């Protein structure tokens, strides 16, 4: 489902992030337009997660601002326009993988792929009927990644998306991310492993 | 929103069966009262509706601290908060309260007439107590949501929720018991306290989710 918002862009201006009153980073600026990806790298504690949570609207920046422009009425701000994949998978262990994904599809709206198709996309075609709690770490992560495909959001905020994935799955994820960029999406990914994304810009964060 | 309601009800029934725990606790509270008070049937019949109300109130506080904590632990809460522009957070909280009430409190209301028999409560009074529980217990869920949202980041918030929430539920308890007693004590009016009870539920249905949403948004 291609977007019609040709001029959509994400701007971050001299952002500062604080956790528990301590500044973890300051002066982070970048701009991202359609089809572009930003890979945020840096050591543990450099504020990668804090930055992503600020972009997602879950935390207030200590200084600076984040703005999504050109999203029209469908995507008025970054929170509404983004898929946020954090450290946690946001899945209920007591429900089956399909039930979990169906719920997020209905809740998030903008349905894109059917649940079985999304599961196939991440290579979990066979196990949709299993309770999420039965899956291995890597399978859980892939099921969580399937959430990105059941409903459409132009901006993906991914926090260590490859954690727990084997090399083949990580390679597949890189392909899926490139597909999202080709469709005019935007990606901000925090990682300390190379994601294998061609043409992605890098934002290096250092501990203060 | 319907999807969220169905998911939460399904989780409430499937995982850990909070409904059964609540009913068992309710049963335990009601069953020990006659042993403590003694076998005076008239006395038991008189205090029966009040005991049913107290038992249901305490039992409905049981699973309350998990209302948002479970969603926070698996990361769902972030997504619910982020969806604010699509589904207003207060409305999301409201739906979660309704689902919690359906899965955990409605079984208590259904069990109340049966447990009332233990207390020699006459049929009319039983009916009144059940009706007032049906109308009043949603208010407890809505008040409880505020407490649950406040302690969402604390590892052991269960008792704290009860301590925070209990004082606020006192008006609900007073009017609930007043109405169910009035059904048998003749000169007392039934309708007025019952209507006040309904008003309390409606009042907290608005205030509770808004306050809880505010607390959740600032939980980080």
HADDOCK unambig.tbl for C-alpha pairs under 7 A between the chains (distance, minus, plus):
assign (segid A and resid 57 and name CA) (segid B and resid 82 and name CA) 6.96 0.50 0.50
assign (segid A and resid 58 and name CA) (segid B and resid 82 and name CA) 6.92 0.50 0.50
assign (segid A and resid 79 and name CA) (segid B and resid 82 and name CA) 5.29 0.50 0.50
assign (segid A and resid 80 and name CA) (segid B and resid 82 and name CA) 6.65 0.50 0.50
assign (segid A and resid 80 and name CA) (segid B and resid 83 and name CA) 6.12 0.50 0.50
assign (segid A and resid 80 and name CA) (segid B and resid 85 and name CA) 6.29 0.50 0.50
assign (segid A and resid 88 and name CA) (segid B and resid 74 and name CA) 5.66 0.50 0.50
assign (segid A and resid 88 and name CA) (segid B and resid 75 and name CA) 5.10 0.50 0.50
assign (segid A and resid 89 and name CA) (segid B and resid 74 and name CA) 6.34 0.50 0.50
assign (segid A and resid 89 and name CA) (segid B and resid 75 and name CA) 6.24 0.50 0.50
assign (segid A and resid 90 and name CA) (segid B and resid 74 and name CA) 4.92 0.50 0.50
assign (segid A and resid 90 and name CA) (segid B and resid 75 and name CA) 4.41 0.50 0.50
assign (segid A and resid 90 and name CA) (segid B and resid 76 and name CA) 4.27 0.50 0.50
assign (segid A and resid 91 and name CA) (segid B and resid 74 and name CA) 6.39 0.50 0.50
assign (segid A and resid 91 and name CA) (segid B and resid 76 and name CA) 6.93 0.50 0.50
assign (segid A and resid 94 and name CA) (segid B and resid 11 and name CA) 6.93 0.50 0.50
assign (segid A and resid 94 and name CA) (segid B and resid 15 and name CA) 6.09 0.50 0.50
assign (segid A and resid 103 and name CA) (segid B and resid 3 and name CA) 5.92 0.50 0.50
assign (segid A and resid 106 and name CA) (segid B and resid 3 and name CA) 6.39 0.50 0.50
assign (segid A and resid 107 and name CA) (segid B and resid 1 and name CA) 6.66 0.50 0.50
assign (segid A and resid 107 and name CA) (segid B and resid 3 and name CA) 6.61 0.50 0.50
